[in-house]
Amino acid sequence: QVQLVESGGGLVQAGDSLTLSCTASGRTFSHYAMGWFRQAAGKEREFVAAASWSGNDRYYADSVKGRFTISRDAAKHKVFLQMNSLKPEDTAVYYCALRQVWSTSPSTRVDDYEYWGQGTQVTVSS
């Protein structure tokens, strides 16, 4: 089994920055992709960002492109999401996800990830 633990969420004002962290532990393979998703109240979970093992391949949702940055510390089994210029519409529970069984390529699809964290709340006030 793989465990993912997120941290760094909180309440901020519009325009502020916040950095989320996620640490993977347990039966991780030598290489795996990691991603960030979010789910606002009453809405489906949506893709935010994803990165390959090396961190060289990165993908972003259009809604966060230019404001959010995903990065990885593979040696420490960590992934980060730097969020700048936050907007009220960024308010959601943010989930870290890991993909390693069927593929190690980053994906924008929820169903492609085998493991999920418990989520961390990000609230952006206007």
C-alpha positions, 0 to 999 in steps of 0.5 A, spaced: 500 500 500 501 507 498 500 512 503 499 520 501 499 525 506 498 532 504 499 539 508 499 546 507 492 548 506 489 554 509 485 560 509 488 566 505 485 572 501 485 573 494 491 574 491 495 571 496 500 565 495 500 558 498 504 552 497 501 545 498 506 539 500 505 531 499 509 526 501 508 519 499 510 513 503 509 505 503 510 501 497 512 506 492 515 503 485 522 506 483 518 511 478 511 514 479 507 520 477 504 524 481 498 529 481 494 534 484 486 535 483 481 539 487 474 538 489 469 544 490 463 543 494 458 540 490 462 539 484 466 533 481 473 532 482 478 536 477 485 536 475 490 541 477 497 539 475 501 533 474 508 531 473 513 525 471 518 522 476 523 527 474 519 533 474 521 535 467 514 533 464 509 537 467 501 539 465 496 544 468 489 545 467 488 552 463 484 555 469 491 555 473 496 555 468 501 561 469 499 561 477 500 554 479 507 550 479 508 543 481 515 541 483 517 534 485 523 532 490 523 525 488 529 523 493 524 525 498 518 522 495 515 529 495 511 533 490 509 540 491 504 545 489 506 552 489 499 557 488 500 564 487 495 569 485 489 565 488 482 567 487 476 565 490 474 560 485 480 556 487 477 554 494 476 547 494 479 541 497 486 539 494 488 532 493 495 529 492 495 523 487 500 517 485 500 513 479 505 507 478 501 501 477 499 501 469 503 507 467 508 512 470 506 517 465 502 523 468 495 524 467 489 529 467 484 523 468 482 522 476 481 514 474 488 514 472 491 514 479 491 509 484 492 512 490 490 518 493 491 523 499 486 525 504 485 532 502 487 539 504 482 545 505 484 551 501 479 557 502 480 563 498 476 569 501 475 575 496 
